[in-house]
Amino acid sequence: SRWLKWVKDTCMRADTSSWLAACGSRTGLYDYKQCCLRLCERRAEAGADASIHSVVELVLQGEIPSRSDLVFAALDRAFPESPDPRITTRLLSALAKKQAALNMTILVLSWHEMNKHELNYYHYSAAIDACTRASAWTEAMQLLSDMARSTVESDVITFNATISALEKSREWEKALQFFDLITERKLKPNAVTFNAATSACEKGDRWTKAIGLLSAMAHSKVESNSITFSATISACQKGCQWEKALQ
């Protein structure tokens, strides 16, 4: 089929992010097996390692490897040695932009951790960006926790992405908690931070908090914009506070 031809063509590319997206964009076992069979065809190439050998053996035994087996085999093939951190950043950023590639992003991070590769701020930021695009707030919160555990310092950008993921998932209470956490960490919220928090208020019908955030923006000398006003007005409208909305 056209899909299987695309998988085979993708497996031959040097673009690892495309290969990983090919493995993860469909869930059918038959599609997985085609990816595995492609690995079998490449087994004769130099440097076949333990991970690829494990996948091949599962195929030969008639078993379907898990998605993580496929991803780890692909990464072992692409990076026989510890990859340049900049390459990892580009890979994670590329995956973040691909539809339905969040699981691949998380598995790439897991592979690095499993191989004791050092992860930096840019790696986590790219992964949290993928969470934001997928509205995956639990994964975003876990990544922030992993950053703290790994002593990688987070900043307002990573918090913004997490708040946005929470807001898109309608987890407005947690979004506002993370907004408060920014000030506790002595980070300076910007327009993106306030807009995400105000949008969370709109979704949670918290018109008083939305107005409070608008005042806090002025106090912090952060310029409000159409997104801020639109979310605040909508929050007031939902709270039947039409006078506040007109103000």
Beta strands, then each sheet from edge to edge (+ up, - down):
end
